[in-house]
Amino acid sequence: MLQKLILQNFRSYFHKTFEFSDKATLIVGPNAVGKTNIIEAIYTLAIGKSFRAEKEQDVIKIDGNFASITTENLEILFDNRERFTKIYRVNGVGKRQMDFVGNLRAVLFCPQDIEIATDGPSIRRHYLDLVLSQVYKDYRQAISIYEKALRQRNRLLWQIRESSESGVHSSEQLRYWDEVLIINGKIIHDRRKDYLSYLNLPYDHSIISTDRLGKYAHEEIAAATTLVGPHRDDFKVVVGNKNIKSFGSRGEQRLAVFNIKLGELAYIEKITGEKPLLLLDDVFSELDHANRHMVLKIIPKQQTIMTTTDLHLVEQKMLFGLELITLS
């Protein structure tokens, strides 16, 4: 449970402490007063990086050279005094990002999440990575190793294409990177398959194997890129038999993504035995009355932190028992 959040030089905050109840907290205020900055800071503690910043340095307050996010037992320091670095601590002890992630688990639902239903495969792969990295350390490790190996293999493919002599050495190197990708690709595939099966969503996977890499060898050298593997995965957002991306209205797409987030909540609890923190950023303006009522039924079940620009969008009966933080 998150009880206290201290932000220093983070976005719009010079030094600010927020306290949260074990139930639900509603943060109210007009646009541009820092509501989403609070949500961003909390979710950064969950996934180890900002979900908004194009560059990680962007979270540091203008004219500052460092920023920090601190809770009772977790801290991330963004240090831009010499060269940019991030420092992760758990109970004051330094950790790698890989070992830091998973100490606080959170599910975020914000207006931009409609892109899961409307945009390209890379958005959906990124979503899978955010969820599964919070739950499985082997997934975090596999993704990290796979992405590094993929870059090395693609560079080698380019070198082979540009060289008139591929040579035995290049073939041996390719086989080495093939093996690394196959081993870690299987972990990624299996974890994604399990999660999407739980959500009952079709998994459009790209299996990586020795046979498939051999089959596309000439095409890969010509393209200087690896053509098979989980970096080519996708999944379909469907309701019934309808592909929401192609045939759903904006409202149907938003509702479908909201239901995915509900499944994410349940999946994380099922795997870890702990309820994740629920973060709802300005979703009341995006949902109709019926779906706001659905939110009303969810929030008593786990700690929830919500933001809104307009208190009138929140049903009156929802306000009872809520902690209220007003920003101006």
Sequence and secondary structure as in RCSB ss.txt:
>XXXX:A:sequence
MLQKLILQNFRSYFHKTFEFSDKATLIVGPNAVGKTNIIEAIYTLAIGKSFRAEKEQDVIKIDGNFASITTENLE
ILFDNRERFTKIYRVNGVGKRQMDFVGNLRAVLFCPQDIEIATDGPSIRRHYLDLVLSQVYKDYRQAISIYEKAL
RQRNRLLWQIRESSESGVHSSEQLRYWDEVLIINGKIIHDRRKDYLSYLNLPYDHSIISTDRLGKYAHEEIAAAT
TLVGPHRDDFKVVVGNKNIKSFGSRGEQRLAVFNIKLGELAYIEKITGEKPLLLLDDVFSELDHANRHMVLKIIP
KQQTIMTTTDLHLVEQKMLFGLELITLS
>XXXX:A:secstr
   EEEEEEETTEEEEEEE  SSEEEEE  TTSSHHHHHHHHHHHHHSS SS SSGGGGB TT SEEEEE SSEE
EEEE SSS EEEEEETTEEE HHHHTTSS EEEE GGGGHHHHS HHHHHHHHHHHHHHH HHHHHHHHHHHHHH
HHHHHHHHHHHH S  HHHHHHHHHHHHHHHHHHHHHHHHHHHHHHHHHT  EE     HHHHHHTHHHHHHHTS
  SSGGG EE  EETTEEHHHH  HHHHHHHHHHHHHHHHHHHHHHHSS  EEEEES TTTS HHHHHHHHHHGG
GS EEEEES GGGS HHHHTT EEEE  
